[in-house]
Amino acid sequence: MADERILITGSSGRVGTLLRPLLARPGRVLRLFDPRPPQALPGTGAEEVVPGSVTDLDALVAALQDVDAVLHLGGHSHEAGAEDVLRVDAYGAYCLLEAARRTGVTRILLGSSNHVAGFHRLSEHPGEVPGDVEARPDTLYGWSKVAIESAGRLFHDRFGLDVICLRLGQCFPAPRGPRGLAMWLSPDDCARLVEAAISVPGPGFRQVWGISRNTRRWLSLAEGEAIGYRPEDDAEEYAEKIVAECGEPDMAADPELNRIGGSWCDRPLGAAG
């Protein structure tokens, strides 16, 4: 039986580096696609390194040969200027989707972000915010994620690709600050989300929040659970330390904590970092 092969674009970035050992499985090959060479990590399985840029359509077509699924993490992970996010993030996602269409790869996981909906407020939603809530980007970076998701919708509707947009929260080994108590996505849960998105039969087009089972969350897990995502971690494990350092957070009153995008909503557009 042939190995399962998963292409990870942006594999040398922070999330890609966290996921590589967690996605290692017998009978699975991770094909790492990034302009930068990957770090040597303990616990990784079979890997193939294919250097390349997400803006190079021909390189992506070559990299997608014999691939079963794609986890697209390539592009920026921070705010940048308009030309930069359009070239690397939006055009890079188009190149990835077009390469998948040409090579017959039909399972695409698009790394999106909570910043695609950053201006939604807790006070505007009586319950948890659904995973497919309308876009309200907080930055040009968030705007580029709107473009990425809409490109995924286009390639699903026109060509039948199964596209799952993973609207990732704070994906770090531990939550960062009071906002992390609601928005944290543990690396283990991120891997669980990816596994669910790879294996669910016939998902069509989906948008799901990438967060852990945080006690203080206000983003919905229902859309993720519908594709088989079962998060196990909770940022509350870190609450005592965070509260001791920052004080007890008031999610409803604090303007930073009351918005999905937090302080990103106040950043100057295009300011790097």
N, C-alpha and C positions, 0 to 999 in steps of 0.2 A: 504494500500500500504506500502510495506516495506521501511524502511529508506535507503537512499543512504549511503554507508559506504566507507570512504576513509582512507587508511593507510598512515601515514606520518612517514617515517623512519628519524632518526636524528631530531625528533620533538623538542628536547630541545636545539638545536643549534640556532644560531642567526636568520637565515632565517625562520626556522620552528617556532620560537617564534613570529617573526613579522607576520607570515601568519595566525596563529591560529585564532585570532579574525576576520580577514578579510575573512576567508573561512567559517565562521559559517553561516549556513542557516537552516531554518525550514526543517525538514525531512532529515537532514544530520547529520551523526555521524563521527567525526574525531577520528580515532584510532591512538593513539600516541605511537610510538615504538622507544625506546631509552634506553640506559643503565642508564641514569640519569633521575631523576623524573622531570616532567615539572613544570615550574613556574605557580603559580596561577595568572591568567590574567583576567582583566575585559573584558566583551564583548564576551567571548567565548560561544559557544553553547554546544551541547551534545558531550561529549568526553569520550573515553575509554582509559585507560592507560595500556599499555602492555610493561613491562620492557623486554629488550633484546638487543642483539648485532647483527649487520648485518653480522657478521662472523659465526653466529649460524644458520645453515640451518633449523634444526628442529624447532627452535623458530620462524623463519620466516614462515614456513609452517603453524604452529599453528596460527600465527598472521594474516595470509592472508585468513583465513576462513571467508566466507560471505562478502568479500570485493569486491567493484565494480571497484576501481582504486587505484593506488599506486603513491604517490609522494615520490621519493627516494632522500632524502637529507642526508642520513647517510654517515659517513666518515669524512675525514679531510676537513677543510676549509682553510688550510695553507700548506706551504711546510713542508716536513718531509723526513726522510730517505727512501731509496728504499724498504727495507723489510717492513717498516711500511705502505707505501702507497700501496704496492702490496697486503699486507694482509688485511688491513682495507678497502681501496677504491676499488681496482680491484676485489679481492676475495669477498668482501662484495657485490658488484654489481652482480657478478655471483650468489651468494647465493640468492639474491633477485629475480633475473630473473628465476632461477631454481625453487624457491618456487612458483613463479607465474605460471610457466608451470605446476607444479604438482597440483596446486589448481584450475586451470582454470581461473585465473585472466588475462585478456587480455589487459588492458589499463595501461601502465607503463609510468610514467613521470620521466626521469632520470635527476637529478640535475647535469648538467655539468657546464662549466665555460668558460669565455673568455680566460683563460690561456691555453685552449686546442689549441689555435691558436695564442699564444702570440707573435711570431716572425713575423707575417704579419705586413707590414708597410703601412701607409697611402700612401706613395709615390709609392708603387707597384700597387695600385688599382685606376684606373681613376674614378671609381664611388664608390658607397657604397659596402662594403665587404659583400658578400652573407652569409646567415646563415649556408650554408652547405660547406663553404670554407674548403679546405683540412687542416688537422691538422698540426700545427707547434708549439708544446708545448714549453713553456718557462722554465719549472721547472719539477721536478719529480712529483709534484702535478698535473701539466698540463698533463704530460705523463699518469698519472693514469686516468685522464678524457678521454684521447684517448682510453684507454683500456675499460673504462665503455661504451663509445659510441659504440665501435666495438662489445662488448658483446651484446649490445642492437640490433645491426644490425644482429648478428648471431641468436639471439632468434626470431627476426622477420622473417628472411629468412627460418629458419628451422621449426619454430613452429607457425608462424602466429601472434605473439604478436604485438599489436599496440604500438610502442615505439616512444616517442617524447623526444629528447634530448634538454634540456633547457640550452643554453650556457649563463649563467647569467653574467651580468656585475657587477657594484658596487651596491649591494642591501643594502642600508642604508636609514634611514629616510631622510637624506639630502646628496647631493653629497660631496665627499671628494676631495678637491683640484682641480686644473685645469683639471686633467684627468677625474674627475667626470662630467665635463660639457659635455663630449662626452659619457661616459660609464655608467652614473647613471641609475639605475632601482629603481624607487620608490616602497615602499611596496605595495601601492594600485595597481600599474601597475603589480607588480609581481603576486598579487592575480588575476588580470585580465588575465594574461598569463596562470596561472594554470587553471582557469575556462575554458578558450578557449581550452586548451589541453585536459581537461577532457571530454568536450562535443562535440568536432568536430567528425563527423561520419567518421569511417574508415580511419584514417590518415596514416596507414602503418608505415613506418619509416621516421622520420623527424628530422632535426637539425635546431633550430631557435635561434636567438639572443634574450636574455632577457635584453632589454634596454627600457627606456622610449622614448617618442617622443622629444628627445633633439634636439634643434636647431643646435648644433655643432656636432651631431653624424656623424660617418662615417661607422657605421655598419648598414646593411640593416634591415628594418622592414618588407620587402615584404614576407619573409617566415613565419613570425608570423601572418601577416595579412591574409595569405592564410588559416590559421586554425582558423580565427576569433578573433585574438588578436587586440584590439584597444586601444593602450596606450593613456593616457590623460595628463600625467604630463611632464614637461620640466625642465631640470636642469638650463635653462636660468634664471629662477626665482631667482636663487642663484648667478648668475654671478657677479653682482655688488659687493657683499661681497667677493667673491673668488678673483676677480681681484684686489680689494683694498688690500687684504692680500698678494697675490702672484704675482701680475702683469698680464698684458694681455698675455694669452698663445698663442704660435705659434705652432699649431698642426703639421704644415708641417716641421718646422725646429728643434723643440725640440726633441732630440732623445728619451726622455722618453715618450712624448706625441705622437710621430710618430709611436709607436708600440702598437699593441693591448694590449700586456702584460705589458706595461710601465716598471717600474723599476724592475719588477719581472724577466725580461730578463737578468739582471745583478746580480741576487742573486746567492750566492754559492749553487750548487746543494746539496740538502739534509739538508740545514740549517733550523732549526726549526723557526717557527714564520712567 
